[in-house]
Amino acid sequence: GAEMFAKHAFDFADQLIKEKTDGRCYVESVECMEHGANSAIYTKK
């Protein structure tokens, strides 16, 4: 559900940001919310 989507969004955004900035920037975490009762935060360990 939301947890897997947050991980997918993290992986996608992290790769995009690294490519666009020649590795100078990266994603720390991603938060996604379906609605008030369901959300997830993914942070790379």
PDB file of N, CA, C and O in Angstrom:
ATOM      1  N   GLY A   1       0.803  -1.177   0.000  1.00  0.00           N
ATOM      2  CA  GLY A   1       0.000   0.000   0.000  1.00  0.00           C
ATOM      3  C   GLY A   1       0.858   1.257   0.000  1.00  0.00           C
ATOM      4  O   GLY A   1       1.739   1.435  -0.842  1.00  0.00           O
ATOM      5  N   ALA A   2       0.583   2.102   0.944  1.00  0.00           N
ATOM      6  CA  ALA A   2       1.250   3.405   1.026  1.00  0.00           C
ATOM      7  C   ALA A   2       2.752   3.261   1.258  1.00  0.00           C
ATOM      8  O   ALA A   2       3.540   4.050   0.737  1.00  0.00           O
ATOM      9  N   GLU A   3       3.150   2.258   2.038  1.00  0.00           N
ATOM     10  CA  GLU A   3       4.570   2.058   2.328  1.00  0.00           C
ATOM     11  C   GLU A   3       5.360   1.723   1.062  1.00  0.00           C
ATOM     12  O   GLU A   3       6.433   2.281   0.835  1.00  0.00           O
ATOM     13  N   MET A   4       4.842   0.829   0.251  1.00  0.00           N
ATOM     14  CA  MET A   4       5.531   0.449  -0.983  1.00  0.00           C
ATOM     15  C   MET A   4       5.541   1.605  -1.983  1.00  0.00           C
ATOM     16  O   MET A   4       6.519   1.792  -2.707  1.00  0.00           O
ATOM     17  N   PHE A   5       4.461   2.377  -2.026  1.00  0.00           N
ATOM     18  CA  PHE A   5       4.437   3.535  -2.918  1.00  0.00           C
ATOM     19  C   PHE A   5       5.470   4.567  -2.480  1.00  0.00           C
ATOM     20  O   PHE A   5       6.150   5.155  -3.320  1.00  0.00           O
ATOM     21  N   ALA A   6       5.593   4.792  -1.177  1.00  0.00           N
ATOM     22  CA  ALA A   6       6.582   5.745  -0.675  1.00  0.00           C
ATOM     23  C   ALA A   6       7.994   5.303  -1.049  1.00  0.00           C
ATOM     24  O   ALA A   6       8.814   6.136  -1.436  1.00  0.00           O
ATOM     25  N   LYS A   7       8.290   4.011  -0.941  1.00  0.00           N
ATOM     26  CA  LYS A   7       9.606   3.501  -1.326  1.00  0.00           C
ATOM     27  C   LYS A   7       9.830   3.684  -2.828  1.00  0.00           C
ATOM     28  O   LYS A   7      10.907   4.106  -3.248  1.00  0.00           O
ATOM     29  N   HIS A   8       8.824   3.370  -3.629  1.00  0.00           N
ATOM     30  CA  HIS A   8       8.941   3.536  -5.082  1.00  0.00           C
ATOM     31  C   HIS A   8       9.181   5.010  -5.435  1.00  0.00           C
ATOM     32  O   HIS A   8      10.040   5.320  -6.260  1.00  0.00           O
ATOM     33  N   ALA A   9       8.428   5.906  -4.813  1.00  0.00           N
ATOM     34  CA  ALA A   9       8.596   7.340  -5.068  1.00  0.00           C
ATOM     35  C   ALA A   9       9.991   7.795  -4.644  1.00  0.00           C
ATOM     36  O   ALA A   9      10.622   8.598  -5.331  1.00  0.00           O
ATOM     37  N   PHE A  10      10.465   7.283  -3.520  1.00  0.00           N
ATOM     38  CA  PHE A  10      11.814   7.616  -3.052  1.00  0.00           C
ATOM     39  C   PHE A  10      12.862   7.181  -4.068  1.00  0.00           C
ATOM     40  O   PHE A  10      13.713   7.975  -4.468  1.00  0.00           O
ATOM     41  N   ASP A  11      12.799   5.927  -4.482  1.00  0.00           N
ATOM     42  CA  ASP A  11      13.785   5.398  -5.429  1.00  0.00           C
ATOM     43  C   ASP A  11      13.780   6.190  -6.735  1.00  0.00           C
ATOM     44  O   ASP A  11      14.839   6.517  -7.271  1.00  0.00           O
ATOM     45  N   PHE A  12      12.595   6.495  -7.243  1.00  0.00           N
ATOM     46  CA  PHE A  12      12.471   7.252  -8.491  1.00  0.00           C
ATOM     47  C   PHE A  12      13.036   8.663  -8.333  1.00  0.00           C
ATOM     48  O   PHE A  12      13.853   9.105  -9.141  1.00  0.00           O
ATOM     49  N   ALA A  13      12.601   9.362  -7.297  1.00  0.00           N
ATOM     50  CA  ALA A  13      13.030  10.744  -7.092  1.00  0.00           C
ATOM     51  C   ALA A  13      14.523  10.823  -6.793  1.00  0.00           C
ATOM     52  O   ALA A  13      15.202  11.724  -7.285  1.00  0.00           O
ATOM     53  N   ASP A  14      15.040   9.898  -5.999  1.00  0.00           N
ATOM     54  CA  ASP A  14      16.458   9.915  -5.651  1.00  0.00           C
ATOM     55  C   ASP A  14      17.323   9.753  -6.896  1.00  0.00           C
ATOM     56  O   ASP A  14      18.306  10.473  -7.071  1.00  0.00           O
ATOM     57  N   GLN A  15      16.962   8.820  -7.750  1.00  0.00           N
ATOM     58  CA  GLN A  15      17.723   8.608  -8.983  1.00  0.00           C
ATOM     59  C   GLN A  15      17.654   9.841  -9.886  1.00  0.00           C
ATOM     60  O   GLN A  15      18.667  10.263 -10.442  1.00  0.00           O
ATOM     61  N   LEU A  16      16.471  10.412 -10.028  1.00  0.00           N
ATOM     62  CA  LEU A  16      16.290  11.599 -10.864  1.00  0.00           C
ATOM     63  C   LEU A  16      17.126  12.772 -10.351  1.00  0.00           C
ATOM     64  O   LEU A  16      17.819  13.430 -11.127  1.00  0.00           O
ATOM     65  N   ILE A  17      17.063  13.028  -9.065  1.00  0.00           N
ATOM     66  CA  ILE A  17      17.806  14.144  -8.473  1.00  0.00           C
ATOM     67  C   ILE A  17      19.307  13.930  -8.614  1.00  0.00           C
ATOM     68  O   ILE A  17      20.037  14.864  -8.947  1.00  0.00           O
ATOM     69  N   LYS A  18      19.772  12.716  -8.364  1.00  0.00           N
ATOM     70  CA  LYS A  18      21.205  12.432  -8.513  1.00  0.00           C
ATOM     71  C   LYS A  18      21.667  12.653  -9.948  1.00  0.00           C
ATOM     72  O   LYS A  18      22.739  13.213 -10.175  1.00  0.00           O
ATOM     73  N   GLU A  19      20.860  12.217 -10.923  1.00  0.00           N
ATOM     74  CA  GLU A  19      21.218  12.408 -12.333  1.00  0.00           C
ATOM     75  C   GLU A  19      21.235  13.886 -12.713  1.00  0.00           C
ATOM     76  O   GLU A  19      22.157  14.343 -13.388  1.00  0.00           O
ATOM     77  N   LYS A  20      20.228  14.629 -12.286  1.00  0.00           N
ATOM     78  CA  LYS A  20      20.104  16.037 -12.669  1.00  0.00           C
ATOM     79  C   LYS A  20      21.163  16.921 -12.009  1.00  0.00           C
ATOM     80  O   LYS A  20      21.478  17.992 -12.527  1.00  0.00           O
ATOM     81  N   THR A  21      21.715  16.487 -10.874  1.00  0.00           N
ATOM     82  CA  THR A  21      22.683  17.308 -10.146  1.00  0.00           C
ATOM     83  C   THR A  21      24.085  16.706 -10.166  1.00  0.00           C
ATOM     84  O   THR A  21      24.951  17.117  -9.394  1.00  0.00           O
ATOM     85  N   ASP A  22      24.304  15.742 -11.041  1.00  0.00           N
ATOM     86  CA  ASP A  22      25.610  15.071 -11.126  1.00  0.00           C
ATOM     87  C   ASP A  22      26.066  14.537  -9.770  1.00  0.00           C
ATOM     88  O   ASP A  22      27.246  14.615  -9.428  1.00  0.00           O
ATOM     89  N   GLY A  23      25.125  13.994  -9.005  1.00  0.00           N
ATOM     90  CA  GLY A  23      25.439  13.367  -7.730  1.00  0.00           C
ATOM     91  C   GLY A  23      25.638  14.317  -6.563  1.00  0.00           C
ATOM     92  O   GLY A  23      26.000  13.879  -5.471  1.00  0.00           O
ATOM     93  N   ARG A  24      25.408  15.617  -6.770  1.00  0.00           N
ATOM     94  CA  ARG A  24      25.603  16.594  -5.694  1.00  0.00           C
ATOM     95  C   ARG A  24      24.458  16.606  -4.690  1.00  0.00           C
ATOM     96  O   ARG A  24      24.645  17.009  -3.542  1.00  0.00           O
ATOM     97  N   CYS A  25      23.272  16.168  -5.113  1.00  0.00           N
ATOM     98  CA  CYS A  25      22.095  16.187  -4.243  1.00  0.00           C
ATOM     99  C   CYS A  25      21.460  14.803  -4.219  1.00  0.00           C
ATOM    100  O   CYS A  25      21.671  13.989  -5.118  1.00  0.00           O
ATOM    101  N   TYR A  26      20.691  14.559  -3.190  1.00  0.00           N
ATOM    102  CA  TYR A  26      19.994  13.286  -3.049  1.00  0.00           C
ATOM    103  C   TYR A  26      18.733  13.504  -2.221  1.00  0.00           C
ATOM    104  O   TYR A  26      18.556  14.557  -1.608  1.00  0.00           O
ATOM    105  N   VAL A  27      17.877  12.519  -2.209  1.00  0.00           N
ATOM    106  CA  VAL A  27      16.626  12.599  -1.455  1.00  0.00           C
ATOM    107  C   VAL A  27      16.855  12.007  -0.067  1.00  0.00           C
ATOM    108  O   VAL A  27      17.441  10.933   0.068  1.00  0.00           O
ATOM    109  N   GLU A  28      16.393  12.708   0.954  1.00  0.00           N
ATOM    110  CA  GLU A  28      16.501  12.241   2.338  1.00  0.00           C
ATOM    111  C   GLU A  28      15.338  11.323   2.702  1.00  0.00           C
ATOM    112  O   GLU A  28      15.539  10.247   3.264  1.00  0.00           O
ATOM    113  N   SER A  29      14.116  11.758   2.376  1.00  0.00           N
ATOM    114  CA  SER A  29      12.939  10.961   2.709  1.00  0.00           C
ATOM    115  C   SER A  29      11.767  11.394   1.832  1.00  0.00           C
ATOM    116  O   SER A  29      11.780  12.459   1.214  1.00  0.00           O
ATOM    117  N   VAL A  30      10.761  10.532   1.800  1.00  0.00           N
ATOM    118  CA  VAL A  30       9.545  10.799   1.039  1.00  0.00           C
ATOM    119  C   VAL A  30       8.355  10.531   1.950  1.00  0.00           C
ATOM    120  O   VAL A  30       8.331   9.536   2.675  1.00  0.00           O
ATOM    121  N   GLU A  31       7.375  11.417   1.911  1.00  0.00           N
ATOM    122  CA  GLU A  31       6.131  11.210   2.645  1.00  0.00           C
ATOM    123  C   GLU A  31       4.981  11.222   1.648  1.00  0.00           C
ATOM    124  O   GLU A  31       4.873  12.136   0.831  1.00  0.00           O
ATOM    125  N   CYS A  32       4.129  10.214   1.713  1.00  0.00           N
ATOM    126  CA  CYS A  32       2.952  10.192   0.844  1.00  0.00           C
ATOM    127  C   CYS A  32       1.715   9.966   1.700  1.00  0.00           C
ATOM    128  O   CYS A  32       1.754   9.284   2.724  1.00  0.00           O
ATOM    129  N   MET A  33       0.613  10.560   1.247  1.00  0.00           N
ATOM    130  CA  MET A  33      -0.647  10.459   1.969  1.00  0.00           C
ATOM    131  C   MET A  33      -1.766  10.126   0.997  1.00  0.00           C
ATOM    132  O   MET A  33      -1.980  10.837   0.015  1.00  0.00           O
ATOM    133  N   GLU A  34      -2.475   9.046   1.275  1.00  0.00           N
ATOM    134  CA  GLU A  34      -3.647   8.705   0.462  1.00  0.00           C
ATOM    135  C   GLU A  34      -4.840   9.526   0.924  1.00  0.00           C
ATOM    136  O   GLU A  34      -5.570  10.109   0.122  1.00  0.00           O
ATOM    137  N   HIS A  35      -5.014   9.553   2.226  1.00  0.00           N
ATOM    138  CA  HIS A  35      -6.072  10.320   2.871  1.00  0.00           C
ATOM    139  C   HIS A  35      -5.684  10.452   4.337  1.00  0.00           C
ATOM    140  O   HIS A  35      -4.622   9.973   4.735  1.00  0.00           O
ATOM    141  N   GLY A  36      -6.496  11.074   5.125  1.00  0.00           N
ATOM    142  CA  GLY A  36      -6.156  11.325   6.520  1.00  0.00           C
ATOM    143  C   GLY A  36      -5.820  10.101   7.347  1.00  0.00           C
ATOM    144  O   GLY A  36      -5.091  10.202   8.333  1.00  0.00           O
ATOM    145  N   ALA A  37      -6.337   8.953   6.962  1.00  0.00           N
ATOM    146  CA  ALA A  37      -6.142   7.749   7.767  1.00  0.00           C
ATOM    147  C   ALA A  37      -5.008   6.861   7.269  1.00  0.00           C
ATOM    148  O   ALA A  37      -4.704   5.856   7.912  1.00  0.00           O
ATOM    149  N   ASN A  38      -4.368   7.196   6.141  1.00  0.00           N
ATOM    150  CA  ASN A  38      -3.331   6.326   5.606  1.00  0.00           C
ATOM    151  C   ASN A  38      -2.207   7.151   4.997  1.00  0.00           C
ATOM    152  O   ASN A  38      -2.399   7.858   4.008  1.00  0.00           O
ATOM    153  N   SER A  39      -1.029   7.045   5.608  1.00  0.00           N
ATOM    154  CA  SER A  39       0.141   7.739   5.083  1.00  0.00           C
ATOM    155  C   SER A  39       1.379   6.912   5.393  1.00  0.00           C
ATOM    156  O   SER A  39       1.330   5.982   6.197  1.00  0.00           O
ATOM    157  N   ALA A  40       2.490   7.258   4.749  1.00  0.00           N
ATOM    158  CA  ALA A  40       3.739   6.544   4.984  1.00  0.00           C
ATOM    159  C   ALA A  40       4.907   7.481   4.727  1.00  0.00           C
ATOM    160  O   ALA A  40       4.843   8.368   3.876  1.00  0.00           O
ATOM    161  N   ILE A  41       5.970   7.262   5.480  1.00  0.00           N
ATOM    162  CA  ILE A  41       7.220   7.981   5.279  1.00  0.00           C
ATOM    163  C   ILE A  41       8.297   6.943   5.023  1.00  0.00           C
ATOM    164  O   ILE A  41       8.426   5.971   5.768  1.00  0.00           O
ATOM    165  N   TYR A  42       9.083   7.157   3.949  1.00  0.00           N
ATOM    166  CA  TYR A  42      10.196   6.258   3.653  1.00  0.00           C
ATOM    167  C   TYR A  42      11.485   7.057   3.748  1.00  0.00           C
ATOM    168  O   TYR A  42      11.629   8.106   3.121  1.00  0.00           O
ATOM    169  N   THR A  43      12.417   6.548   4.540  1.00  0.00           N
ATOM    170  CA  THR A  43      13.735   7.146   4.695  1.00  0.00           C
ATOM    171  C   THR A  43      14.762   6.062   4.455  1.00  0.00           C
ATOM    172  O   THR A  43      14.688   4.987   5.050  1.00  0.00           O
ATOM    173  N   LYS A  44      15.721   6.341   3.585  1.00  0.00           N
ATOM    174  CA  LYS A  44      16.754   5.350   3.309  1.00  0.00           C
ATOM    175  C   LYS A  44      17.646   5.203   4.529  1.00  0.00           C
ATOM    176  O   LYS A  44      18.044   6.192   5.144  1.00  0.00           O
ATOM    177  N   LYS A  45      17.953   3.976   4.870  1.00  0.00           N
ATOM    178  CA  LYS A  45      18.760   3.716   6.070  1.00  0.00           C
ATOM    179  C   LYS A  45      20.214   3.661   5.759  1.00  0.00           C
ATOM    180  O   LYS A  45      21.030   3.451   6.657  1.00  0.00           O
TER     181      LYS A  45
END
